[in-house]
Amino acid sequence: MPELPEVETIKLQLDRLLKNKIIASVELRLPKQVKSDKKKFLKLVIGAKIKKVFRRAKILIMDLDDGYHLVFHLKLTGQLIYQKISRQSGNYPNKYSHIVFNFKTGDRLFFNDLRQFGWVKLVSANELKNILQEFGPEPLAKNFSFEKFYNIFAPKKTAIKPLLMEQIFLAGVGNIYASEACFCAGILPTRRADKISTLEYRKLYQCLRKILKFAIQKKGVSAENYLDALGQEGEMVKYLKVYGRAGEECKKCGSNINSVKQGSRTSFYCPKCQG
Ligand SMILES: [Zn+2]
């Protein structure tokens, strides 16, 4: 699933590409991926100008000039791919292009989704406010201090790694970056949050922010079928130390990377580097 760095990559690209673009028409090829009244959706979206694109947690929001907002969640396999009229590659639409936004300029935005768990909603300013409040702090926000991080997790009595992925505690971190941050900090994903020292928490906080920033630079991990808004794969996968590497050698100590089920998710770790 695209996490914070992947959605941030798409946001950075789309904000530049979509600003001031007017939506001329929308093709609902698979209407169920629109989680709003379809008639109202089309009425309010067609003719609207996009003012700004931003991200909160793993969702992407487009502000429209009629006061409404388009909210996208890519879930497991969603893609948002932009094609300029001058650069139509012929790759899109494909059979997974379930919603297509056509702009006045002739450019197009394809919402593709192999597994069809992703969605788009049209919401009012008030509804958007409620959605944005469903999430914990943004880990890369300037005001997200170590103290805030520590106070969220240190009192909890369950395993740290699933806690890092709880969107109400921390926004945008999923399986990939929670696993990587625990490795970087030398903490087993199964460690109880209240048994982790302050020093280790300091390391975990620094690791998490460092890895997320680096992953944005590398345009994210192309696991599943993630592509950025230009249809390109991210380069982050080659920098992953544990995620998806069960049975392979630890890049630091040479031991075998192990995996463990925590709830419904698989965590990856090095039994020697993490304690
Ligand atoms: Zn190791």
Residues whose N, C-alpha, C, O or C-beta is under 5 A from the ligand:
A	BS01	ZN	C250 K252 C253 G254 S255 C270 K272 C273
